[in-house]
Amino acid sequence: MSSTPGPRSIRWVKSTYSGGEGQCVEWAPDHTRATGEFLIRDSKNPDGPHLTLTHEGFTGLVEFAKRHG
């Protein structure tokens, strides 16, 4: 059994880089501080799936977005 809270009880924060073009990402900073895992989701689909990334995975995702964004 996991003690990790479900997606509905997590505080999600919109990325400061998200613009008004519908390309919005949210992350859960409190969860990251508590567990070291980075939770990422599409803000347009809050009840949909989310990604769970390690620090290295999150860093790779950010670098990829910088190169292709």
URPE-V615188 format. One record per residue. N is the residue number from 1. RES is the residue in three letters. BURIAL is 1 if it has 16 or more other ideal C-beta (glycine too) atoms within 10 Angstrom, else 0. Layout:
N/RES/BURIAL  N/RES/BURIAL
//
This chain:
1/MET/0  2/SER/0  3/SER/0  4/THR/0  5/PRO/0  6/GLY/0  7/PRO/1  8/ARG/0  9/SER/0  10/ILE/1  11/ARG/0  12/TRP/1  13/VAL/0  14/LYS/0  15/SER/0  16/THR/0  17/TYR/0  18/SER/0  19/GLY/0  20/GLY/0  21/GLU/0  22/GLY/0  23/GLN/0  24/CYS/0  25/VAL/1  26/GLU/1  27/TRP/1  28/ALA/1  29/PRO/0  30/ASP/0  31/HIS/1  32/THR/0  33/ARG/0  34/ALA/0  35/THR/0  36/GLY/0  37/GLU/1  38/PHE/1  39/LEU/1  40/ILE/1  41/ARG/1  42/ASP/0  43/SER/0  44/LYS/0  45/ASN/0  46/PRO/0  47/ASP/0  48/GLY/0  49/PRO/0  50/HIS/1  51/LEU/0  52/THR/0  53/LEU/1  54/THR/0  55/HIS/0  56/GLU/0  57/GLY/0  58/PHE/1  59/THR/0  60/GLY/0  61/LEU/0  62/VAL/0  63/GLU/0  64/PHE/0  65/ALA/0  66/LYS/0  67/ARG/0  68/HIS/0  69/GLY/0
//
